[in-house]
Amino acid sequence: MNKTILLFAFLGLLLLPLVLADVASLNTTVSPEDKAKFDAILTPVMKIYNFIKYIASAVALLFLLYGGISYMTSGNDPRQKDTSKNIIMYVIIGLLVIWAAPLIVELLVG
């Protein structure tokens, strides 16, 4: 009983975006006033995003240094070497996500 309810809820969540996308009209034109309003809203959002991006980059630099120093001082301990490699890998992936997010959004929207 609970599994069938969960299954229907899951299918409903999967189908909801398809139904909403079908109902939405995508052929509308944007007026210059609406574009100006959107740009006025987006300007502070981008300032906050850039602030967070640079702070996260500084923190990532510290973790890269920590991962590198930890790797160099690990000696023959394979567990510590793997932990250091994982730290470095996750930091690089995080930086890629943070810095590539606007490009990905621009590709999807533009």
Helices and strands as residue ranges (DSSP letters): H 2-23, H 32-72, H 78-109
